[in-house]
Structures are given as structure tokens and as C-alpha cells.
Amino acid sequence: MVNTRELLQNPKQPMAEDKQYTHPQYKNDRAAVNTLMGAEPTDFNLAELARLRIRYDGFPGAQDIRDDLNQIMADWSLTEAALFEKTQAIHAQGEPIFQPGRTKKGEDWS
């Protein structure tokens, strides 16, 4: 982790964003993205796309996933604002879109 004080004193020090990381959920997320790539924008798929966009926003790595998420949004003719507006409406209906049991442990908080 980059120490802010050190960075201010030595601005030529590489920033943490320069390092590429592998997300702990990469394998599962890669599979989810692959599924979305040929799918229709159902309520579940829209929520899944939004969840993954949030997870990988600003994440230093997994550029392939971010590129594919952008392509899915383009294929579905969505902007990020439109995606989040649609998913807020879906979640506002009160029915849980993500059901426990989809993952091995029941929830995915990572």
C-alpha cells in the first residue's frame, strides 16, 4: 500500500493503481460476464451487470472484465446512468433479485 505521506514527499513513486491485481472473485465473475455476453437484458441480468460494474469500478486489474462489461452495455444500448436507473427500479419493487444459494456460501460480500 502506498503511504500518502511518502507519496507527497516523493511524487515520482509509482502509485498503487499502476499495479495490476487479480480480484478474489475473478473466476466467478468471469463466468458471470461470459453468461451476460450473449444474454438478453432481463431484470436479473441488468442487476448482475450493475453489480459487476460497481465491483470493478476503479479496481486496478481485470481490464478484460471491464472491457466486456462496457461491450455488454453497448450491446444493450445502455449508459451507466440508465443501467443504474433501471436497476434501482428493479430493486424498488421489493422482490429480492439475488437469491441466497447462488453462490456456495449463500452470499457474495467480497
Secondary structure, DSSP 8 states (H G I E B T S, - for coil): ---HHHHHH-TTS--GGGS----TTHHHHHHHHHHHTTS---HHHHHHHHHHHHHHTT-SS-HHHHHHHHHHHHHTT--HHHHHHHHHHHHHT-S-SS-TTSSTTS----
